[in-house]
Every structure is written in C-alpha cells, then in structure tokens.
C-alpha cells in the first residue's frame, strides 16, 4: 500500500463517498448497496481503484461481491490519515449545506 495511491483513490468524490459509507456502516457492503450517480462501468472502475490502492478489500459471498474498508491496515501504515480525511469531508459537507441554507 503506497501513500500516493491511497491519496489518489480518495481524491475522487465518488470514491470518497464509497469509503465514507463503508466507514459509517463499519461492515462489509455489497456493490449493489451503493447508489452512485454514474454508470455501472464507472462504478466498477471506482471500486477497482479503491481495491488496487489497498483502501478496500473485496470478497465474494455467494454471488455478491462484498466490500470492506481496510481501516486497520490504513491506520497501521498511515495513522490518523483516514480519520482526518473523513472528518474533512464531513466538515466540507456541513459548509456546503450551510451555504445552501443562506
């Protein structure tokens, strides 16, 4: 797992959205759980980038491809990085919501 690959994977809004949902759930989620506003092939691409960078792991459970956040590995190699990025994304969402209310 390389830092630049992790940062690249998390720099895309759709991939960050996937990671945020996995982090919030704390468990494995199937690919079909995610309702992203992109094509199926683009969704597949985003999951591949996340998997190849080491941010998520994918395993088959029956016919479902399950996705899990590799939080322990990320925290072990890059302490505090994932939490800092998730917190920053939440703060950004709050600012956008606040601006929309004004």
Buried (B, 14 or more C-beta within 10 A) or exposed (E): EEEEBBEEBBEBEBBBBBBBBBBEEEEBBEBEBBEBEEEEEEBEBBBEBBBEBBBBBBEEEEEBBBBBBBBEBBEEBBEEBBEEBBEEBEEEEEEEEEEEEE
